[in-house]
Amino acid sequence: MVIKDIEKFPRNYVSRIISEQLLRSASSISANIAEGYGSGYTQEFIHSLRIARKENAESLNWIIKCSDIQYISSERFHQYNDMIEEIRLMINALIKKLKNKKTLSHLITS
């Protein structure tokens, strides 16, 4: 979704900066989750989830900017906003669950 929208942005210096930042922050969400999970350690996973949550918030910041300068429609903004909120809630729920588990292996077998 992000890549398809970015491809429609005007070709200028400002849109290039915004595009790079939005793509970086949005792609970092799943990358941090995968990296933390791959560590095999609960505390490392929680740490990576917190970073993913920050990247999610940063993505919202860039989406707001895109909406403000009319690079995306109001409808598209609301789609992104809803998705970002859903991701935030899922990350928070997973952090809470992990804090209540002793090891990551308990989460996998649950």
JONOR-V555359 format. One line per field, one symbol per residue. psi: psi as a letter, one per 20 degrees, with the letter a starting at -180 (. if undefined). A space follows every 10 residues. Layout:
BEGIN
psi: ???
END
This chain:
BEGIN
psi: ggghghhiqq nrgghggggg gggggghhgh ghgggggihj pghhggghhh ghhghghhgg ghggghghjk hqrgghghgg gggggggghg ggggggghhi qhrhhhghi.
END
